[in-house]
Amino acid sequence: MRVSAASATLVASTILIPALSFGEVVQDAHDLVKRDNISSTISEILTDIEDATTCSGCEVISATSALAHTGNDNFDDVIIGVCEAAGVEGDDLCQGAITLEGPILAHDLREMTVGSRTSQLFCLTLFGLCPWPAVEAYTVDMTPKPANATRPAVSGETPIEIVHISDIHVDRFYEVGASYNCTKNICCRPYTAADAPGNTSYPAGEYGNVYCDPPVSLEESMYAAVNSLVPNRIFTIFTGDVVEGAVWSVTDTEVGDDLNDAYGLMEGLGQVYATVGNHDSCPVNSFPPAAVDTTITTQWAYNNLSTDWESWIGSAAASDVASNFGQYSVLDKTTGLRIISMNTNFWYKQNFWLFEATMERDPSGALAWLASELEAAESAGERVWLLGHMPLGTTDVFHDQSEYFDQIIQRFDGTISALFFGHTHKDEFEIAYSDYTAQTADTANMVSYIAPALTPTSGNPTFRMYSVDPVTFAILDYSVYYTNISSPTYQNGPTWELLYSVKDVYGSLLDPPVTDRSAELTPAFWHNVTVLFEDDDTVFQQYYARKSRDYDTSTCDSDCKTAEICQLRAAQAQYNCGTVTPGINFKRDTTSISTATEDTCDHSKIIPILSSISGDGLDAFKSALVKVMGEFWLNTTVSS
C-alpha cells in the first residue's frame, strides 16, 4: 500500500471539499440524496450510489474528489485497481490510459465544487447520470450584422474541384500478418506472442482491416487515388486526426512523429489546408486552455503543426498556429478564398481540462478570435470556408459553446460559404437554422459538411471531391470516392472508384429536381433532402448505408430514422435529440441517437473505466480504495 505522509494526515481527519446542494443545480431534486452541508463517510457515499440511476449517483464525485485531494499517485492507483479488478480493459490498457489521463481528472476533481454546474457536466460526461443543463445565456461580442449581408447567388462560371480528406488515423506500428482478432479497440499489432505474424489464424493483410487503423500503405494508396482521380483540384482540405486509436500507449514523441510522417506524405498532394484533431496530442483530447494552471502542455503539438504546415500556409500563419493554439486564418493565393482553421477541442466535452471550478465561456478566446477574423473578412469582401475537426452539433460538444458558436454563424452567414468537419468518421452533414423552433427550407441558412474517414474501422476507406463555384465558393455538388475493403482482390491493391454524387442520388429526386451543374447545394436544398428522407424510406436507408460507404448493411428503424434526421437538422447541439441514458451500470452519455451516428473516433479510455463503478465495478472501487488507502479510508468523513 502506498500512502504519502500528506495522505495519511488527510485520511486521519475530515476532508473538506467544496460542495453545494445538488438541488441547487439539478431540477430533479426529489431524486437526489439529501446531504446538504452534512458530513458523510466514504462508505456511506458508496452505499448511496450503489443502485443510483439519476443525478443522485453523482455523489460518487465526492468520493473521487476526496481521493484526488490525496494526490495523483493515489488517484491513479485506485482507478487502475478498479479497471483491472472489474476486467474493464487489459492490464496494459488500464495502466497506460490512467497514467496518461488520470492526472487531468484528478486536477478537475480538486478544482470543482461538488454539486455545481461544472460537476453536473462532469457527471454527465463521465457517468451519464445527469441531464444537460439549460444553456447559460451569453452573447458573443460582435459588430451588428449589415442589412445587405446575404448569401450571394452563384456565378455560373466553370466550377473548380477541391478534395476533402479526414480522420486518417494512420498506424505506423501496423504489422502485416499480425492478428486482426484481438481484445483491443484496434488490432493488427503483435500485442502478445499469439498475435504476432506466423502465430495467428487471423493475419492482417497488406492494406488494412476493419478491426484496425490503416497502415501507411493504405494512406499512400488514397493519396495516389486523389492524384489520379482528381488531378485538377485546386487544393485539399484535411479536417484532422492523424494519430491512431491506441491512445493508452502514445507518447509526445510518437504523436510528433505521427504528425511529421503524415504531413510529409501529404506534401505529395500539393496545397493542403489542415486543422487539429482531438487525437493530435498526448494524452488524447488534452488541450489545456490558456487560463488553466498546469505543467502538462500541448504547446509542443502546436509547434509541430506550425512546422508541418508552414510550406502550405506561409510563415505568418504558421507563427499563429504556434501562438494561437493551432488556429490560423489565411487567404488562398490561387482563388482568393479565406480559410479559417479552428481548434474545436476547446468546445469538446472529453477535453477534461475544460472542467474548471467555473467553466470558461470562451476558452483561450477562440470564439472571440473567430468573430474578429470573420469581421475582417466581411470588411474586405472575402468569402470564407471554416475548417474544424469536430462538428458543433454532435453529442460530443458542450451545448453552451455550440450555441455561442452558432451566434457567430448566424451573424456571418452572408460571408461564410460553408463549414467543413470530420471526427464522426461518417458521411454526414448538419444544417443550421435561423430559427430552430421552425426548421424549414426558408430558415435553413448554413451547412456543415462532415467528411467520412480513411480508417476502415468505420466502413470503407474514402475521400470526397467538391465541385465549387470559383467566385462565391459555394458547394455545387460533391462526389464520394471509396475502395471496397470487402473485395476479394482488395489486398492485392485497393481499387478506388466513385460511390455516388449528391445531385445524382438526391438532387434528381427533389421537386423540382436540382441537377444543373452550376446550381448550389444551398442550405434549403439540404433541408429538402431531409424532407425526402422523411417521405421516402428507401432513399433514407440508402443514405444510412452510405454513411459507412455501403459497408454497414443494417436497417435504421423508425426511431433510429427520426433521431438521424433530427441530428442532420441540428448544427446546434442542444437540438440534436441526443439524450443522456443512465441505466443501472453508470452508463456514460449514450446520446447515441443511433448506432450509425455514434462518434466512432476512439476517445478517452478512462471513461468506460470510471463508468464501471457500479455492481462489480463498485465492489472493485471499494477493494481498490482499501488496497491503496487502507481499510480506515472508507470511514473517512467528507464534509462540505
C-alpha positions in Angstrom: 0.0 0.0 0.0 1.4 3.4 -1.0 0.1 6.4 1.1 2.0 9.6 1.3 2.5 11.5 4.5 0.2 14.1 3.3 -2.4 11.4 2.5 -2.0 10.0 6.0 -2.8 13.3 7.5 -5.9 13.7 5.3 -7.3 10.2 5.9 -7.0 10.6 9.7 -9.3 13.6 9.7 -12.3 15.1 7.9 -11.7 16.0 4.3 -13.2 19.3 3.4 -14.2 19.7 -0.3 -16.2 22.5 -1.9 -19.8 21.4 -2.2 -23.3 22.7 -2.9 -26.6 21.0 -2.6 -27.2 19.1 -5.8 -30.7 20.5 -5.7 -29.2 24.0 -6.4 -28.2 23.0 -9.9 -30.4 20.0 -10.8 -34.1 20.3 -11.4 -35.0 16.7 -10.4 -34.2 17.5 -6.8 -36.6 14.8 -5.5 -34.3 12.2 -6.9 -31.2 13.4 -5.1 -29.7 12.3 -1.9 -30.2 14.9 0.8 -26.9 15.6 2.4 -26.9 19.4 2.3 -23.9 20.6 4.3 -23.9 17.3 6.2 -20.8 15.2 6.6 -20.7 11.7 5.2 -18.2 8.9 5.2 -16.8 7.4 2.0 -18.6 4.2 2.9 -22.0 6.0 3.2 -21.5 7.7 -0.1 -20.7 4.4 -1.9 -23.8 2.8 -0.3 -26.0 5.7 -1.5 -24.8 5.4 -5.1 -24.9 1.6 -5.4 -28.3 1.5 -7.2 -28.5 5.1 -8.4 -29.6 5.8 -11.9 -30.1 9.6 -11.7 -28.1 12.6 -10.7 -28.1 11.3 -7.1 -25.4 8.9 -8.2 -23.2 11.9 -8.8 -22.3 11.7 -5.1 -19.5 9.5 -6.5 -17.8 12.7 -7.3 -17.4 13.4 -3.5 -15.6 10.1 -3.0 -13.3 10.5 -6.1 -12.7 14.2 -5.2 -11.6 13.2 -1.7 -9.3 10.6 -3.3 -7.9 13.2 -5.7 -7.0 15.5 -2.8 -4.6 12.9 -1.6 -2.5 13.2 -4.7 -2.3 12.0 -8.3 -0.5 8.7 -7.4 -3.2 7.5 -5.1 -5.9 8.5 -7.5 -4.2 6.7 -10.4 -3.5 3.6 -8.3 -7.1 3.2 -7.2 -8.6 3.7 -10.7 -6.1 1.3 -12.1 -7.2 -1.2 -9.5 -10.8 -0.7 -10.5 -10.0 -1.2 -14.1 -8.0 -4.4 -13.5 -10.3 -5.9 -10.9 -13.5 -5.2 -12.9 -12.0 -6.5 -16.1 -12.9 -3.3 -18.0 -9.8 -3.5 -20.1 -6.5 -5.4 -20.2 -3.9 -4.5 -17.6 -1.7 -2.8 -20.1 -4.5 -0.5 -21.2 -5.6 0.2 -17.6 -2.1 1.2 -16.7 -1.4 3.3 -19.8 -4.8 5.1 -20.1 -5.0 6.0 -16.4 -1.3 7.1 -16.1 -1.9 9.5 -19.1 -5.4 10.8 -18.3 -5.7 10.3 -14.5 -3.8 13.4 -13.5 -6.1 15.6 -15.6 -9.2 14.1 -14.0 -7.6 14.4 -10.5 -6.9 18.1 -11.3 -10.6 18.6 -12.2 -11.9 16.9 -9.1 -9.6 19.0 -6.9 -10.8 22.2 -8.6 -14.6 21.7 -8.9 -17.3 22.3 -6.4 -19.4 19.2 -5.8 -23.0 20.0 -6.8 -22.0 22.8 -9.1 -22.9 23.2 -12.8 -19.3 22.0 -13.6 -19.8 18.8 -11.5 -23.1 18.2 -13.2 -21.5 18.4 -16.6 -18.6 16.3 -15.4 -21.0 13.6 -14.1 -22.9 13.7 -17.4 -19.7 13.1 -19.3 -18.1 10.5 -17.1 -21.1 8.7 -15.7 -24.1 9.6 -17.8 -26.2 10.3 -14.8 -27.2 14.0 -15.1 -29.2 15.7 -17.8 -27.9 18.5 -19.9 -28.5 21.8 -18.0 -30.0 24.7 -19.9 -27.6 26.8 -22.0 -26.2 29.7 -20.0 -27.0 33.0 -21.6 -24.0 34.7 -23.2 -23.6 37.0 -26.1 -20.5 36.8 -28.2 -19.2 40.4 -28.8 -19.7 41.2 -32.5 -20.5 44.2 -34.6 -24.1 44.5 -35.8 -25.0 42.5 -38.9 -25.1 44.7 -42.1 -28.6 44.9 -43.7 -27.2 43.7 -47.0 -25.3 40.7 -45.6 -26.9 37.9 -47.7 -25.7 34.8 -49.3 -24.6 35.7 -52.9 -26.0 34.0 -56.0 -23.8 31.6 -57.8 -21.7 32.9 -60.6 -22.4 30.3 -63.3 -18.7 30.1 -64.1 -16.8 26.8 -64.6 -16.6 25.0 -61.3 -13.3 24.2 -59.6 -12.5 21.0 -57.7 -11.4 20.7 -54.1 -10.7 17.4 -52.2 -11.7 16.7 -48.6 -10.0 14.0 -46.5 -10.4 13.3 -42.8 -9.5 11.1 -39.9 -6.7 9.1 -41.4 -5.6 7.6 -38.0 -2.6 6.0 -39.6 -1.0 3.3 -37.5 2.8 3.2 -38.2 3.0 0.1 -36.0 0.6 -1.9 -38.1 2.2 -5.3 -38.9 1.2 -7.3 -41.9 0.4 -10.8 -40.6 -0.4 -9.7 -37.1 -3.8 -10.7 -35.7 -6.8 -8.6 -36.6 -8.8 -10.5 -34.0 -7.6 -9.0 -30.7 -9.1 -7.7 -27.5 -8.2 -4.0 -28.1 -10.1 -1.4 -29.9 -7.5 -1.6 -32.8 -5.7 -4.7 -33.8 -3.1 -5.7 -36.4 -0.3 -5.2 -33.8 1.6 -8.0 -32.0 0.3 -7.2 -28.5 1.0 -10.8 -27.5 3.1 -13.6 -28.9 -0.2 -15.2 -30.1 -0.9 -12.0 -32.1 2.4 -12.0 -33.8 2.8 -12.8 -37.6 3.0 -16.5 -38.1 1.3 -17.3 -34.8 -2.3 -16.3 -35.6 -5.1 -17.7 -37.7 -6.3 -14.1 -38.4 -3.4 -12.5 -40.3 -3.8 -8.8 -41.3 -3.4 -8.0 -45.0 -1.1 -5.5 -46.5 -3.7 -2.8 -46.9 -5.6 -2.9 -43.7 -8.6 -4.5 -42.0 -11.9 -3.2 -40.5 -10.6 -4.1 -37.0 -7.5 -2.0 -37.4 -6.5 1.6 -38.1 -4.9 1.9 -41.5 -1.3 1.0 -42.4 0.9 3.6 -44.2 0.3 1.5 -47.4 -3.4 2.4 -47.4 -2.7 6.1 -46.7 -0.3 6.2 -49.7 -2.9 4.4 -51.8 -5.5 7.1 -51.0 -3.1 9.9 -51.9 -2.3 8.2 -55.2 -6.0 7.9 -55.9 -6.6 11.6 -55.1 -3.8 12.5 -57.6 -5.2 10.1 -60.2 -9.0 10.7 -59.9 -8.9 14.5 -59.1 -5.8 15.7 -60.9 -7.2 19.2 -61.5 -8.1 20.0 -57.8 -7.1 23.4 -56.6 -6.2 22.3 -53.1 -7.1 19.7 -50.5 -8.6 20.2 -47.0 -7.8 17.8 -44.1 -10.1 18.0 -41.1 -7.8 16.4 -38.6 -6.9 13.2 -36.6 -3.6 11.8 -37.8 -2.9 9.6 -34.8 -4.1 6.0 -34.4 -6.5 4.8 -31.8 -4.1 3.1 -29.4 -4.5 6.1 -27.1 -3.3 4.3 -23.9 0.2 3.8 -25.3 1.0 7.1 -27.1 3.8 9.4 -26.1 4.6 13.0 -27.1 7.4 11.7 -29.3 5.2 9.2 -31.0 2.5 11.7 -31.7 5.0 14.2 -33.0 6.5 11.6 -35.3 3.0 10.6 -36.5 2.2 14.2 -37.4 5.5 14.7 -39.2 5.2 11.5 -41.2 1.6 12.1 -42.2 2.0 15.7 -43.3 5.3 14.8 -45.0 3.3 12.3 -47.2 0.6 14.8 -47.8 3.1 17.1 -49.4 2.6 14.9 -52.5 -1.0 16.3 -52.7 0.2 19.8 -53.3 -1.6 22.6 -51.5 -3.3 21.4 -48.3 -5.1 23.2 -45.5 -5.4 21.3 -42.3 -6.9 21.5 -38.8 -6.0 19.9 -35.5 -7.9 16.8 -34.3 -8.6 15.6 -30.8 -6.2 12.7 -31.3 -3.3 15.0 -32.4 -1.9 15.5 -28.9 -0.8 13.4 -25.9 -2.8 12.4 -23.9 -5.7 12.1 -26.3 -8.1 15.1 -26.1 -5.6 17.1 -23.9 -5.8 20.7 -25.0 -5.4 22.9 -21.8 -6.9 26.4 -22.3 -4.6 29.3 -21.6 -6.2 30.1 -18.2 -5.5 26.6 -16.8 -2.5 26.4 -14.4 -0.8 23.2 -15.3 2.6 21.9 -16.2 1.0 19.5 -18.8 1.2 21.3 -22.1 0.1 20.9 -25.7 2.4 23.6 -27.0 4.8 21.1 -28.4 2.0 19.8 -30.7 1.2 23.3 -31.8 4.8 23.9 -32.6 4.9 20.6 -34.5 1.9 21.6 -36.6 3.3 25.0 -37.2 6.4 23.5 -38.8 4.5 20.8 -40.7 2.0 23.3 -42.2 4.3 26.3 -42.9 5.0 25.4 -46.5 1.3 25.5 -47.2 0.1 28.4 -45.2 3.2 30.7 -45.0 5.4 31.8 -42.1 2.9 34.4 -40.7 0.0 31.9 -40.4 2.4 29.2 -39.2 3.5 31.5 -36.4 -0.2 32.0 -35.5 -0.6 28.2 -35.3 2.2 28.1 -32.7 0.9 31.1 -30.7 -2.8 30.7 -31.2 -3.5 27.1 -30.1 -3.3 25.5 -33.5 -5.5 28.1 -35.2 -4.9 30.2 -38.3 -6.5 32.4 -41.0 -5.0 32.6 -44.4 -6.1 33.8 -47.9 -5.6 31.1 -50.6 -3.4 32.8 -53.2 -4.9 30.9 -56.2 -8.6 31.5 -55.5 -8.8 34.4 -53.1 -10.9 32.3 -50.7 -10.1 32.8 -47.0 -9.5 29.6 -45.0 -10.0 29.8 -41.2 -8.9 26.8 -39.3 -10.3 26.4 -35.8 -9.4 24.3 -32.8 -12.7 22.8 -31.9 -11.1 20.9 -29.0 -11.9 23.9 -26.8 -15.6 23.0 -27.0 -15.2 19.2 -26.7 -16.6 17.6 -23.5 -13.9 15.0 -23.4 -11.2 17.7 -23.2 -11.1 17.3 -19.4 -9.1 20.5 -18.9 -12.3 22.4 -19.5 -13.9 21.2 -16.2 -12.6 24.1 -14.2 -14.3 25.4 -11.0 -16.1 28.0 -13.1 -16.1 26.8 -16.7 -15.0 29.4 -19.2 -17.5 30.5 -21.8 -14.7 31.1 -24.3 -11.6 29.0 -23.5 -8.5 30.6 -24.9 -10.6 33.3 -26.6 -11.2 31.0 -29.6 -14.7 32.3 -30.2 -13.6 36.0 -29.9 -10.7 35.3 -32.4 -13.1 33.6 -34.9 -15.5 36.5 -34.7 -12.7 39.0 -35.2 -11.3 37.1 -38.3 -14.8 36.9 -39.8 -15.4 40.7 -39.2 -12.1 41.4 -41.1 -13.1 39.1 -43.9 -16.5 40.7 -44.2 -15.0 44.2 -44.3 -12.6 43.0 -47.0 -15.4 41.4 -49.1 -13.9 38.0 -48.8 -15.7 34.6 -48.9 -14.8 32.2 -46.1 -14.5 28.5 -45.5 -14.4 27.4 -41.9 -12.4 24.2 -41.1 -12.6 22.3 -37.8 -12.4 18.8 -36.6 -15.5 18.2 -34.5 -18.9 19.3 -35.9 -20.6 21.6 -33.5 -23.9 19.8 -33.5 -22.8 16.4 -32.2 -23.3 15.0 -28.8 -19.6 15.5 -28.1 -20.0 19.3 -27.9 -20.8 21.4 -24.8 -24.3 22.8 -25.5 -23.2 26.3 -24.3 -20.3 26.6 -26.7 -22.3 25.2 -29.6 -24.9 27.9 -29.1 -22.3 30.6 -28.8 -20.6 29.3 -31.9 -23.9 29.4 -33.8 -24.3 33.0 -32.8 -21.2 33.7 -34.9 -22.5 31.6 -37.8 -25.9 33.4 -37.8 -24.1 36.8 -37.7 -21.7 35.9 -40.6 -24.0 33.7 -42.8 -23.5 36.2 -45.6 -19.7 35.8 -45.5 -19.3 32.1 -44.8 -19.8 29.8 -47.8 -19.7 26.5 -45.8 -18.2 24.7 -42.8 -16.1 21.5 -43.0 -15.5 18.9 -40.3 -14.6 15.3 -39.7 -14.5 13.4 -36.3 -17.6 11.2 -36.7 -16.0 9.0 -39.3 -19.3 9.0 -41.2 -20.6 10.6 -44.4 -22.9 13.2 -42.9 -24.0 16.8 -42.9 -25.6 19.3 -40.5 -27.9 22.2 -41.2 -28.1 25.4 -39.2 -31.3 27.4 -39.0 -32.1 31.0 -38.1 -35.0 29.6 -36.1 -34.6 26.1 -34.6 -38.2 26.1 -33.5 -39.3 26.5 -37.1 -37.0 24.3 -39.2 -37.9 24.8 -42.8 -36.2 25.4 -46.1 -36.7 29.1 -45.6 -35.0 29.2 -42.2 -32.1 26.9 -43.2 -29.1 29.2 -43.6 -25.8 27.2 -43.3 -24.4 23.7 -43.9 -21.6 21.8 -42.2 -20.0 19.2 -44.5 -18.8 16.2 -42.4 -16.4 14.0 -44.2 -16.1 10.3 -43.7 -12.8 8.7 -42.6 -9.9 6.9 -44.2 -9.7 4.5 -41.3 -11.6 1.3 -42.2 -12.8 0.9 -38.6 -15.9 3.0 -39.6 -16.5 1.5 -43.0 -14.9 1.5 -46.4 -11.9 4.0 -46.8 -12.9 7.1 -48.6 -12.5 10.8 -49.6 -14.7 13.5 -51.0 -14.4 15.8 -54.0 -16.3 19.1 -54.0 -17.4 20.9 -57.1 -17.2 24.6 -56.1 -18.3 27.9 -57.6 -15.0 29.8 -58.3 -16.5 33.2 -57.3 -18.8 32.5 -54.3 -17.1 29.3 -53.3 -20.5 27.7 -52.7 -20.7 23.9 -52.9 -22.3 22.9 -56.2 -22.0 19.1 -55.7 -19.8 16.6 -54.1 -18.7 13.1 -55.1 -17.6 10.4 -52.7 -14.8 8.0 -53.8 -14.1 4.8 -51.9 -12.4 1.4 -52.0 -14.3 -1.7 -51.1 -12.3 -3.4 -48.3 -14.5 -6.5 -48.7 -13.5 -7.1 -52.3 -11.6 -10.4 -52.7 -8.9 -8.5 -54.6 -8.5 -5.7 -52.1 -5.3 -6.9 -50.5 -3.7 -7.1 -54.0 -4.1 -3.3 -54.1 -7.1 -1.1 -53.3 -9.2 0.0 -56.3 -10.7 3.5 -55.8 -13.9 4.4 -57.6 -16.9 6.7 -57.5 -19.6 5.7 -54.9 -22.1 8.5 -55.6 -22.6 12.2 -56.2 -25.2 14.2 -54.3 -27.0 15.6 -57.3 -27.3 12.2 -58.9 -28.7 10.4 -55.9 -30.7 13.2 -54.1 -31.0 16.2 -56.4 -32.7 14.2 -59.1 -35.4 13.1 -56.7 -36.4 16.6 -55.4 -39.3 18.5 -56.7 -38.2 20.4 -58.7 -35.1 18.5 -59.4 -31.7 20.1 -58.7 -29.3 18.6 -61.3 -27.8 21.6 -63.1 -24.1 21.5 -62.6 -24.0 25.2 -61.7 -26.8 25.1 -59.1 -25.7 25.4 -55.5 -26.4 22.8 -52.8 -27.9 25.5 -50.6 -29.0 25.1 -47.0 -32.6 24.9 -48.3 -31.5 22.1 -50.7 -30.2 20.1 -47.7 -33.3 20.7 -45.7 -35.4 19.4 -48.6 -33.2 16.3 -48.7 -34.1 15.6 -45.1 -37.8 16.0 -46.0 -37.1 13.5 -48.9 -35.7 11.1 -46.2 -38.9 11.5 -44.1 -41.1 10.8 -47.1 -39.2 8.1 -48.9 -37.8 5.4 -46.6 -35.9 3.6 -49.4 -33.9 6.8 -50.1 -33.3 7.2 -46.4 -32.0 3.7 -46.0 -29.7 4.3 -48.9 -28.3 7.4 -47.2 -27.9 5.3 -44.0 -25.8 2.8 -45.8 -23.7 5.5 -47.5 -22.7 6.8 -44.1 -20.3 3.8 -43.9 -19.7 3.9 -47.7 -22.0 0.9 -48.1 -20.1 -1.3 -45.6 -22.8 -1.4 -42.9 -26.0 -3.0 -44.4 -28.1 -2.8 -41.2 -31.5 -1.1 -41.3 -32.3 2.0 -39.4 -35.8 1.6 -37.8 -38.4 4.3 -37.3 -37.0 5.6 -34.0 -33.5 5.5 -35.4 -34.6 7.3 -38.5 -36.4 10.1 -36.5 -33.2 10.6 -34.5 -31.0 10.6 -37.5 -33.0 13.3 -39.3 -33.1 15.3 -36.0 -29.3 15.2 -35.9 -29.0 16.3 -39.5 -31.1 19.3 -38.6 -29.0 20.2 -35.6 -25.9 22.3 -36.2 -26.6 23.5 -32.6 -26.0 20.6 -30.2 -28.9 21.3 -27.9 -31.3 20.4 -30.7 -29.7 17.1 -31.8 -32.2 14.8 -29.9 -29.4 13.1 -28.0 -30.5 12.2 -24.5 -28.4 11.1 -21.6 -29.3 7.5 -20.8 -28.0 6.5 -17.4 -29.1 2.9 -16.7 -28.0 0.9 -13.7 -24.4 0.5 -14.7 -23.5 4.1 -14.7 -23.6 4.3 -18.5 -21.9 7.4 -19.7 -23.7 9.9 -22.0 -25.1 7.4 -24.5 -26.5 10.0 -26.7 -26.1 7.6 -29.5 -29.0 8.7 -31.5 -28.5 5.5 -33.4 -25.7 3.1 -33.8 -24.6 4.8 -37.0 -24.4 8.3 -35.5 -22.2 7.3 -32.7 -18.9 9.1 -32.8 -16.6 6.2 -33.8 -13.4 8.2 -33.2 -11.7 6.5 -30.2 -11.7 8.8 -27.3 -10.7 8.8 -23.7 -10.2 5.2 -22.4 -10.7 6.4 -18.8 -14.5 7.0 -19.3 -15.5 3.3 -19.6 -13.3 2.6 -16.6 -14.9 5.2 -14.3 -18.4 4.4 -15.7 -18.0 0.8 -14.4 -18.2 2.0 -10.8 -21.5 0.1 -10.1 -22.2 -3.5 -9.4 -18.9 -5.4 -9.8 -17.3 -2.1 -10.6 -18.4 -0.5 -7.3 -17.0 -3.5 -5.4 -13.8 -3.1 -7.3 -13.7 0.5 -6.4 -14.1 -0.3 -2.7 -11.4 -3.0 -2.9 -9.0 -0.7 -4.7 -9.6 2.0 -2.1 -8.8 -0.4 0.7 -5.7 -1.8 -1.1 -4.2 1.6 -1.8 -5.5 3.8 1.0 -6.2 1.3 3.8 -9.5 -0.1 5.4 -9.8 3.1 7.5 -10.2 5.2 4.4 -13.8 4.0 4.0 -14.6 5.7 7.3 -13.0 8.9 6.3 -15.5 11.8 6.6 -16.1 14.0 3.6 -17.7 17.3 4.6 -18.9 20.3 2.6 
